[in-house]
Amino acid sequence: MSRSVNSWKLRRRAGAIWAGALLLGALVSTARGEDGDAGLAPDAQPSTNSPPALSVEAVMELVKAQQQEIESLRASLRDQQAVTARLEAKLNAAGFGLAAPEPGAPAPTAPVAPVAAAGQGDLAQKVASLETSVTSYQKSVEERLKKLGPFTFSGDLRLRAEPTFGGPVDRSQDRFRERIRLRFNADAQFNDQIKGGLSLASGDLNDPISTNQSLNQYDTRKPIAIDRAYATYNPSWFRPLTLTGGKFAYSWFNTELVWDKDLNPEGASETLAFNVETPVLRKVALVGFQLPFAENRRALPADKSLYNTMVYGEQLQTAWQLGSRVRLSAYASYYDWKFADSVAFSLLVPNGASPADGLLTLRSAGEENSIATVTVTNPVTGAKTITSAQFASKFGILDSLAQIDVRTPSQRWPLTLTGDFAQNTRACENLRNIPAAAALSIPCDPRARRGYWLEASAGRTLKKGDWQFSYSRIVIQREAVLGAFNYSEIFPSSGVEIHRSEILYQLFDNVTLQMNGLFGRPLADAGNRGPVQPLWERFQFDMTYKF
């Protein structure tokens, strides 16, 4: 009898909690104005007897209370199940249910056990419904906390341990660094035609190709700076067109053979994209961009005008469906650098990023393009000053890329193959503009103009328990790309062959563990005829939290 009373009390308690959850849903909807005012006429006023609007904090407290009630209810359910199990054992020992009843004979009954089982089933169903309701409320609150007006917020924090070994015989690359990366994004959809946003990121302000911040500066505060600030216009009267301006994420597809993934270009971009309804060809797009890198001043007596170091580029994009499981994306790009010598000057001269306004020095570890410099020696102090720096090459880079995505029978194990071939069509063309007094850092070989990037990956990192494995082979000849802006994690930046392996594991839905290994040596060319350099090795152990 007492056990039946307990079951009745538990059912009554579950019903009260269920009613409380429904009331909480009504209060949340009223507080947010989603449902409570939906039926009001434009001039109507809500009733003065309506319950007061709840703040987000109040909603979170109510959700927490509901969770506590659910845990208490679960404990009571477990106790009742234990009592039921003991009673059933006693009934079986007394002869109930041990032998099959005779045909036509009534089966032996134990009046308490069926009642308890019915009570448990009803109680378990209500517990499951309550859990679903609370989870729904939590997700709703979390989504609302991420939004403010038209803005949606996101970001990530990465912790990295990075040991490096080998490389030059002087051991100049042997080191161990602890590094962090923090990024915060605010994106907004202002209307159906205009969107924009901004991003803040950590990192060395002098280094445009890395948002890593090394923890080796006597516990000083770390800088956070603007990483993106952009607006995009997609006119309703011509949807294929998209215009982007500011400091924005890449509007064209690339690998880190030419452009590091942490670099956000500045300037303007235009995209014209069309969906194609054919069995194979699905999309065609043309992307153009104009990217100013530095403002410079001419030094002629009669001409001190300002001019920009620029990249003018375009990319043709196509998407192909090769069967039900295979998708091919193909891209052809051209990057045309104008007045790139200011980059060489900035790499070698303090405050040389833009001689006109004295911006910060451009930092790039292991830049290996051939550079000619003119140096003046002070007759009194003997100090040497670089007065001119020029690349031996001009840079007109033809870049061809393809990516194959394969959807396997297992959603957790997609396959991706990526190939990138870049060629500098203007290698060593600037030699004729270099004065006789200049000295070349490395001889310029016009045949050292090509770069290759081959990558294969299996798996994904979307849900808890996911794995991803990746391998890349990277070959970059000395004059193939402008080494100040390609992949920041390799050494040197050009004239090198690299093998990279990556293993990623999704610890939670928003936490990823990753281990990278990079191994490489300089290529033998006109600038490297000495003994073979020891293998350069870099390991990276990451934990990334996304919010």
Residue, then its C-alpha position, 0 to 999 in steps of 0.5 A: m500500500s505504501r509503495s502505491v502511495n509513493s508511486w502516486k506521489l511521484r506521478r503527482r510530483a512529475g505532473a507538477i513539474w510538467a505544469g511548471a515547465l509549460l508555465l516556464g515556456a509561456l513566461v519565456s515567450t512572453a518575456r521575449g515577445e515572441d508569442g505573447d504579443a503576436g495576436l495584438a492589433p497594432d494599437a492594442q496594449p497588453s493586459t496589465n495583469s500579464p506576468p512580468a517579463l523575465s530577464v535572461e538570468a531569471v530564465m536560466e535560474l528557472v531552467k536550473a531549478q527544473q534540472q534539479e527537479i529532474e535529477s530528484l525525480r530520477a533518483s525517486l524513479r531508481d528507488q522505485q525500480a529497486v523496490t519493484a525488482r525486490l518484490e518481483a523476486k519475492l513473487n517469483a520465489a512464491g511461485f508466481g510466473l515460474a510455470a506457464p498456466e494451463p490452457g484456459a486457466p487464469a494466469p497467476t497475478a501479483p497485483v502490486a507489480p503491474v501497478a508499479a510497472a505502469g507507474q514507472g512507465d508513466l513516470a519515465q515518459k514524463v521525465a523524458s518529456l521534461e528533459t526534452s523541454v529543458t534542453s530546448y529552453q537551454k538551446s533557445v537561451e544560448e542562441r539568444l545570448k549569441k545575438l544582439g540586434p542584427f549581430t551574431f557573435s562567435g569565436d574561438l580560443r586555441l592553446r598550442a605547444e610547439p617544439t621545433f628541431g633541426g634545420p640550419v646547422d647553427r641550430s637557430q631554429d631549435r626552440f619551444r614555444e607556448r602560443i595562444r590564438l584568440r578570435f572574436n567575430a561579430d557578423a550582421q545581416f542588416n537586410d536582404q541585400i547588405k551584410g557586414g561584420l568585424s573580427l578581433a584577433s590576437g597576434d604580432l601586429n607586424d605579422p599579417i600571416s599569423t594570429n598566434q601570440s607567443l607566451n614569452q614576453y615576461d607576462t606582458r599583456k597581449p595585443i588584440a587588433i582588428d582582423r576583419a572589418y567589411a561590408t558585402y552588397n548583394p543587390s536584389w535586382f541582380r542576385p548573381l553579383t556580390l560586392t565586398g569592401g574593407k578587410f575581409a575573408y578571402s572571396w576566392f579559393n586558395t591553399e596556403l601555397v600562395w596565401d596564408k589562411d590567417l591573412n585577411p586581404e584589404g581592398a575590394s572584391e567583386t563576384l559574379a556567380f551563376n548556378v547552372e542546371t545541367p547534369v554535370l556542370r553546376k556552377v560558374a563564377l568569376v571573382g575579381f579583386q584589387l588589394p592595396f598593400a602599401e602606400n609609397r612616395r616617389a623620391l624624384p626631385a620633380d615627382k614626390s607623388l604617392y603610389n600603391t603596392m597592389v595586387y590585381g587578381e581574378q579567379l574563374q570558378t567551376a563546380w561539377q557533380l560527377g555522380s551521386r557521391v563525387r563533386l569536383s571544384a576547379y579554379a584558375s587564378y592569376y595574381d599580378w603584383k605591382f610595385a612589389d619592391s616595397v615589400a622587400f624594403s619592408l622586410l629588411v628595413p625597420n619602419g619600412a612597410s611604407p616609407a611614406d608614413g612609417l608603418l610597422t616593419l613587415r615581419s616574415a620568418g625565413e623569407e627566401n626570395s632573391i633580393a638585391t640591396v644597396t648599402v651605404t656605410n657611414p664614414v664616421t661610425g662605420a654603420k651600414t644602412i640599406t637605402s634600397a631593396q628590390f626583388a630580383s623577380k617580378f610576380g605574376i602568379l598563375d595558380s591552378l587548383a582542383q578539389i575532389d570531395v567524395r561522400t562515402p557510405s559513412q557520413r563521418w568519413p568523407l574524403t577530400l583531395t586537393g591539388d594546387f600548382a602555381q607558377n610565377t610567369r615573371a621570375c627574375e624579370n626585375l634583374r634588368n632594373i637592379p643597379a650595378a652597385a646592388a648585391l643579391s642575397i641569393p642568385c636568381d634562377p629563372r627555372a625556380r618558378r614553380g610550386y606544388w601543394l597536394e593534400a588528402s584528408a579523411g574524416r571530419t570534425l563536426k560532432k563529438g567523437d569525430w576523427q580527421f586525418s590529413y597529409s600534405r606534400i608541399v614543394i615551393q621553388r625559390e621564386a614561385v611565390l612571394g614568400a612574405f604572405n604564404y604558409s606561415e608555419i613552414f621554414p623557409s617560406s620558399g625554396v623548400e620541400i615540406h611534408r605535413s601530417e595532421i590528426l584531429y579528434q573532436l573531444f566535444d562538439n565545440v572542443t577539438l584536439q589536434m596534432n600536426g607534424l611538419f618535416g622539410r629541407p631546402l631545395a637544391d637550386a642556384g641559391n643552395r649548393g652547399p651540404v644537405q641541411p639536417l631535417w627541419e621538424r616542427f610539432q604542434f599540439d593544439m586544443t581549440y574551443k569554439f564559442 
